[in-house]
């Protein structure tokens, strides 16, 4: 073997060795993440260590050499010893059942000088009430006909279920995550009533048909403000064409942070067709993660794509086990960014223009500093390592991060929409799958309304009961009045 051949083989071996090291490093990171999931721990919380080299990145007290002069002072004070607050008071709105306990001895000749009152809590099971509507009939004089009151409109015609029962069943399923078969077991155990599973399914379908025009109104309203957040989450759906198998569908979720409305839109796939159809004609900002489908939507000149800092930060969290020093340096910068953002929110107090100006002064320079640091460090790490991927993701998404600073209404991240998706993730653990594509779309409708109620602090059962009672006779042109949190003075 010649010298040149030996050199060539040596280079190939070194390249192969480097590739294996890179692959092993990536697999170690994946193994660590899987271990955390198995152990039930996946915290992204980061408390930065107070190091001079970290503080010099963004401290206003740093001198020209980068050293930080931290002033020190001694504080002494006295305070009163805090008493234990004791047991929390019971809510005032609860009904009261009084029980008077008289002494065993005769007190008829004694003078009452006061009383001791103690409060405890009882539980009374929910009750089913048979509502019997009686309509007297009257005969007119001279056999001119019969007079009888009309039956009130029910949410589902000829059904025995009143609006309050329907609301209870649907809230139990989509908020308390109780499948129909568990609800049936409870009805049987507590009330001796055992409805068929198909009956509850028919009632849900009937409610969704009734609510569909309101759902379309919600869809229109959520696209009016020119700023929405978008994300998607998988859902298993039974496939009627393949016995015993499921189809991987997706709930596309859109959130309007200004009106506090949420829209779930079920689609059979994760391609661009669904969001492109829904956003047809939309003008404004769409905030999302780095999924490539959103980039295709962003080609539309009327749509500006804003990035999500949490997704970028999360990748540095994932790289922490592999490259602690660099990961913690990045996370310290992200912590300072969010610290300043919280202070800006308090100062601006809903003033979007002020928030924009303060961000440009205090937050954007920090984000630019992260970018500069990554550009200096990215060639010192393996491209396919967790740290390399985190840095590449940040640089690829950076143009979208800059869009955030164009409008003070835009949040730094998509956390609000991830909170809206959480009930769907909990439901998946209980339901496992939707029975059909139609059932998945019905679920999307109900998750939309219940998610909007949650965003606005509205009791979903009260809202749904009230809406089911009103919507059959409501003016179709004024359906927005039935949306959660509707106010006539809103734009």
FENQUI-V61335 format. One line per field, one symbol per residue. ss: DSSP state (@ for helix, = for strand, . for the rest). burial: I if it has 9 or more other ideal C-beta (glycine too) atoms within 8 Angstrom, else O. A space follows every 50 residues. Layout:
ss=???
burial=???
This chain:
ss=..@@@@@@@@@@@@@@@@@@@@@@@@@@@@@@@@@@@@............ .@@@@@@@...=.....=................................ .....................................==.@@@..==... ............@@@@@@@@@@@@.....@@@@@@@@@@@@.....@@@@ @@@@@@@@@@@@@@@@@@@@@@....============.......===== ======....=======....@@@@@@@.....====....@@@@@@... ..====..@@@@@@@@@@.....@@@@@@@@@@@@@@@@@@@@@@@@@.. .@@@@@@@@@@@.@@@@@@@@@@@@@@@@@.....@@@@@@@@@@@@@@@ @@@@@@........@@@@@@@@@@@@@@@@@..=..@@@@@@@@@@@@@@ @@@@@....@@@@@@@@@@@@....@@@@@@@.........
burial=OOOOOIOOIOOOOOOOOIOOIIIOIIOIIOOIIOOIOOOOOOOOOIOIOO OOOIIIIOOOOIOOOOOIOOOOOOOOOOOOOOOOOOOOOOOOOOOOOOOO OOOOOOOOOOOOOOOOOOOOOOOOOOOOOOOOOOOOOOOIOOOOOOOOOO OOOIIIOOIOIOIOIIIIIIIIIIIOIIIIOOIIOIIIOOOOOOOOIOOI IOIIIIIIOIIIOIIOIIIOIIIOIOIIIIIIIOIIIIOOOOOOOOIOII IIIIIIIOIIIIIIIIIOOOOOOIIIOIIOOIOIIIIIIIOOIIOIIIOO OOIIIIIIIIIIIIIIIIIIOIIOOIIIIIIIIIIIIIOIIOOIIOOIOO OIOIIIIIIIOIIIOIIOIIIOIIOOIIOOIIOOIIIIIIIIIIIOIIOI IIIIIIIIOIIIOIOIIIOIIOIIIIIIOIOOIIOIIOIIIIIIIIIIII IIIIIIOIOIIIIIIIIIOIIOOIOOOOIOOIIIIIOOOOO
